[in-house]
Amino acid sequence: MDSKTIQHIARLARIRLTDKEEDKMKGELSSILNYISQLNKVDTESVEPLYQTTGLINSLRDDEYRKDFEMNEDLNSRLVGQAPDKEKRFIKVKSVLNK
């Protein structure tokens, strides 16, 4: 791994590296690439691909109201009351859509 490659990667990541950080990165990235090179040498021809490790299939719960937080005037005023800009019982935000 040379300095030019490290500088290119840093530019792509939009980070600035000092010379000391560049040297450290050079060693760390070289180590990672060497490890990947070792993994690529392993014979995996007879290994079945593993797509999922938990064994769960479509394990979704019913979408039902669990009454974890019963909304009442007190809770609403405490939650909405913290907002910097509000209107009645709602938090007021800037428009996110162009008109």
For each residue, the residues with C-beta under 8 A, 3 or more apart:
1: 5 6 26 29 30 33
2: 5 6 26
3: 6 7 22 26
4: 7 8
5: 1 2 8 9
6: 1 2 3 9 10 17 22 25 26 29
7: 3 4 10 11 17 22
8: 4 5 11 12
9: 5 6 12 13 25 29
10: 6 7 13 15 16 17 22 25
11: 7 8 14
12: 8 9
13: 9 10
14: 11
15: 10
16: 10
17: 6 7 10 21 22 25
18: 21 22
19: 22 23
20: 23 24
21: 17 18 24 25
22: 3 6 7 10 17 18 19 25 26
23: 19 20 26 27
24: 20 21 27 28
25: 6 9 10 17 21 22 28 29
26: 1 2 3 6 22 23 29 30
27: 23 24 30 31
28: 24 25 31 32
29: 1 6 9 25 26 32 33
30: 1 26 27 33 34
31: 27 28 34 35
32: 28 29 35 36
33: 1 29 30 36 37
34: 30 31 37 38
35: 31 32 38 39
36: 32 33 39 40
37: 33 34 40 41
38: 34 35 41 42
39: 35 36 42
40: 36 37
41: 37 38
42: 38 39
43: 46
44: 47
45:
46: 43
47: 44
48:
49:
50: 53
51:
52: 55 56
53: 50
54:
55: 52
56: 52 59
57:
58:
59: 56
60:
61: 64
62:
63:
64: 61
65:
66:
67: 70
68:
69: 75
70: 67 75
71: 75 76
72: 75 76
73: 76 77
74: 77 78
75: 69 70 71 72 78 79
76: 71 72 73 79 80 89
77: 73 74 80 81
78: 74 75 81 82
79: 75 76 82
80: 76 77 83 86 89 90 91
81: 77 78 86
82: 78 79
83: 80 86 91 92
84:
85: 91 92 93
86: 80 81 83 90 91 92
87: 90 92
88:
89: 76 80
90: 80 86 87
91: 80 83 85 86
92: 83 85 86 87
93: 85 96
94:
95: 99
96: 93
97:
98:
99: 95
